[in-house]
Amino acid sequence: MLGEITSRFLLGGAIVSAFSMIGGALKPPTFAGIFGAAPSVAIATLSLAFATEGQSYAAIESRSMMIGAVALIVYSAACAWTVSVRRMPVSIAAVFCWVTWLIVAFGLWLAIRTVGP
């Protein structure tokens, strides 16, 4: 247990640092935050899942991450649209975007689950 936590800490830190350096070299500098977060954590998680649980478990994890990424893209588009609607209250816009994300994520999960491996 402690060995796995230490491995996660070291591997995650190294990958986050590498992605942050790549992001810092790009313009605009706000890319550093994007490159330092999700991709590096995903790579560390998949590496450890593959090492500890095997290929099939890592494949399931990667499919779940892809579903989450697609749902996030749709959520971001919904947020961009609600910002353009000037008379929409923030609370209604937030609920709309969250529900949109939930429908897409659950729908894709259900579609993948029924199709199978």
N, C-alpha and C positions, 0 to 999 in steps of 0.2 A: 504494500500500500504506500509506504513512504517513498519507496523507490520509484513508483509510478508518478507520484506527485512531483518528486525531484526531476524526473525526466520531462514531465510536462512543463515545469518551470524553466528548465534549461533550454529545451527545444523551442518552446514558445517564445522565450526571450530572444534567442538567437534569430529566429525567423522574423519576429516583429522588428528587430533592429535592422535586419537586412532590407526588409520592405520599406522601412522608414528612410533609410539611406537612398534607396531608389526614388522614393517619393520626394525627398528633399532635393534631388538633382533635377527634377522636372519643374516646369513652369505651368501654371502658377503654383506657389508653395502650398496651397491648400490640398494638393494631391497627397502630401505627406500623411495626412490624417486618413485618407482613403486607403492608401497602400499600407499603412501601419496597423490597420485594424483587421477587418474581416478576412482578407486573403491569407494573411499570415496565421491567424488563429485557425482558419479552415485547414491549411496545410499541416499545421502541427497536430490538430485533432485527427485528421485522416492518417497521418504517419503513425501516430500512437495506436489508433484503432487497428491499422493493418498489422502493426508489430505485436499487439497483445491479443487481438480477437481473430485476425485472419482476413483473407481477401473478401469473403462474402459479406462480412460485417462492415468492412470499409466501403464496399459497394453500396450497401443500404444507406450508410451515412452520407456518402457523396450524392446519392439520389435525393435524399432529404435536403441537403444543402442547395441543390439545384432548384428544387421546388421552392424553397425559401427565397432564393435569388429572384426567380420569376415573379413570385408574389410581391417581393420588395419593389421590383420594377413597376408593376401595375399600381402598387400603393403610391409610389413616387409620382407616377403620371396622374393619379387621382388627386394627389396633393397639389400638383401644379395646376390642374384644372380648377380645383376649389379656390385657389388663390386668385384666379382670374375672375371668379364670380364675386363681385364686390359686395353684394348685399347678403351673402350667406354668413350667418353667425359662425364664429370659430368653433363652438361646441358641436354644432351640426356638421360642419365640415370635418372635424376630427372623427366623429362617429362614423360618418360616411366613408372616410378613408380606411378606418380600422375594419369596418364591415367588409369593404372591398377586399382588403388584404386577406381577411379570414375566409371569405368565399373562394378566392383564387387558391389560397394555400390548401384548404380542405378539399376543394374540388380536384386539384391536381394530385393530392395525396390519395384520394379515393380512386381516381382514374388509374394511377400507377398500381395501387393495391389490387384492383380488380383485374388488371391486365396480367399481373404477375411478373416473375423474373425474366 
